[in-house]
């Protein structure tokens, strides 16, 4: 299993709007692509010097190939929407993880 992890720091001034968008629009739309089987959203408890609140969303997919299809077919529009809505009040970085085992 591959985990596509998106870590986002969101400015306090748009935090509530961003949370509503993430929970009721963005994450459901990403899952609706059919390329991910689940998503988990967690808050990062370490406080950043730059302020804001940091979250991590992990999307589970079956393979690196499926993730590549997401990058090609879906990701640009999702990233563009986030930039349009939140601009420089949102800073995100992405990590690809391979699940070795659950205990």
Secondary structure, DSSP 8 states (H G I E B T S, - for coil): -EEEEEEEEE-GGGHHHHHHHIIIIIHHHHHHTSS-SEEEEEE--S--TT-SEEEEEEEEES-HHHHHHHIIIIIHHHHHHHHHHHGGGEEEEEEEEE-----
